[in-house]
Amino acid sequence: MKISIERGTLLKAVGQAQSVVERRNTIPILANVLIEAEGDRVSFRATDLDIEVVDRVNAQVHRAGSTTVSAVTLHEIVRKLPDGALVNLSDDGAAGRLMVEAGRAQFQLTTLPREDFPVMASSEYASNFTAPAPVLRRLFDKSRFAISTEETRYYLNGVYMHVADGEDGRVLRCVATDGHRLARIDAPLPEGADDMPGVIVPRKTVGELRKLLDDDEAQIAVSVSETKVRFATPEITLTSKVIDGTFPDYSRVIPNGNSRRMEVDASEFAKAVDRVATVSSERSRAVKMQIDDDRLVLSVNAPDSGNAEEELGVAYHDERLEIGFNAKYLLEIASQVDRENAVFLFNSAGDPTLMREGNDGSAVYVVMPMRV
């Protein structure tokens, strides 16, 4: 194999690959990226046996072929090369070496046989549809903060993507929860997604998928089976196993009878919470909200470090309420709001609180209160 490729193109492709490979693994080949050159295209494939990413780029292919080399090492080399450099990669199969040349810089990297590289078995997908990148970006970006990191409840370690009944008909829905907060985001159901099985997309996959969704013009081909999910653009294909478990009935957690309504400027609210939380102890970070007649007082009392208080103007015409929340949870939910105002719906100091973005019902957040 012998190819010439522009440094920026190579860096992006190898960057995608090296973020998938696990830094610590007992199988040496899994630290490598599989490079395959044919025609005028080169593909870079990496896997950790749960996720596989394939990035295809244009390059000058002087001699077709394939090899595998350390993804992290190749990425570090390319990252340190000057902008605009032309990089030459040539594989010496007999010596088990890959030559990397750019200008006067020369590197020889150890390779492993491509035959040893595991390729994820292809799956029969029950559902195939296309969705615009901004739609998928919104679904995953607004729900991912609520993914649980608790390994014992492994079925909460991802985003539950499924078809559901929304306010105006069938929707594509993403839900994540860790038991303390919950995010439920809806988007119009894409054509062909009616029969999609509900799947739990793992946390790491959600992180890798985000890199495919930056281009507002891109259309993402989505394929879903009971065991795998695949997201693809013409250049990049991301295939992942899904979490083998049953996502709990989240609808039981979403309160329906919360009638105390408070509307507040979302950005001012987030900044005020951040300010008063500065003095709270890291362990609990509890913020008390006192709401009464168009007035919200945020306060923190931390015996070991001091206290803080800030007042905000809000729209609230109900009986006085005192309720406490984990500051981190409040901040994460408030930072999801794209619209100017956040609407909080309370029941009592001990019940879950509902939060919406203005009058938009397609994004719903639930947060459990804390004792303060």
C-alpha angles and dihedrals in degrees: 000000000000125000141163118211137170113256096235093051092048093047093054093048096046091042090058090048098047093052090060098050116088114242092217117043137139095222109076095203090062089067089060135086117223110228116197122181124192134147106341095323133088123195125204114202127187133170143175090196090259099057129031124190125189119189118189120198138172117255142151104268108199093171125013119229145106142246141160126237137169106288095205095048094047090048092051092050095048091045090058096048118101119268114269094019119150109232122207118203119189126173124215101196095184093055094038091234137128116208115214114192130178121162106313095339118103131182134180115203128190114246134201125215113275089223089071093056112107115229116201111249112252115247135213103244117216093201134031125181142145126239131180113255094239091056094052091041091056093046095052100032094054095045104037096079089068096055111125119242092196106115095201091065091049093163088069093053093097148030117283107225114190147133115267143165110265131186092277102031137290117356141180103245135193120195131180130174140165096192093263099064136011136201123199116183126180133197131178110280110257118231111270096022096100095103097040113139113232110255136183108229108209121243094247091050091051088054093049092044090057089071091061094052103061096093108084091200096053123111112210119213107216123196122183134188131165091268107025143038127199130195117189142179121180088267106034132042120189116190122182141174112240125230110274101226144083118268110225123251096271094181090077090062096053108090119226102184101056103130105165103097126197123178119195139168100267098214095045090048093051092049093048092049090049092051098049092042090062091086097043122106111261093234101065105007091192119182120194119215118201110189124188134147103340091323131107122190116194114197141173126194114192110171093200097050111018138260140278138197136186131178126215133186112240139165106254127141104170137094119298115281134191116192135158132216140180103263093221092055092048092049094048092050095044091050090060092065112107094176124076098252135047118208118210120195115198133185106178139329091269101045131086114271123225123216129192136178103250109293093334109120094184092085118050127173130190125196128183117229126237131220111254 
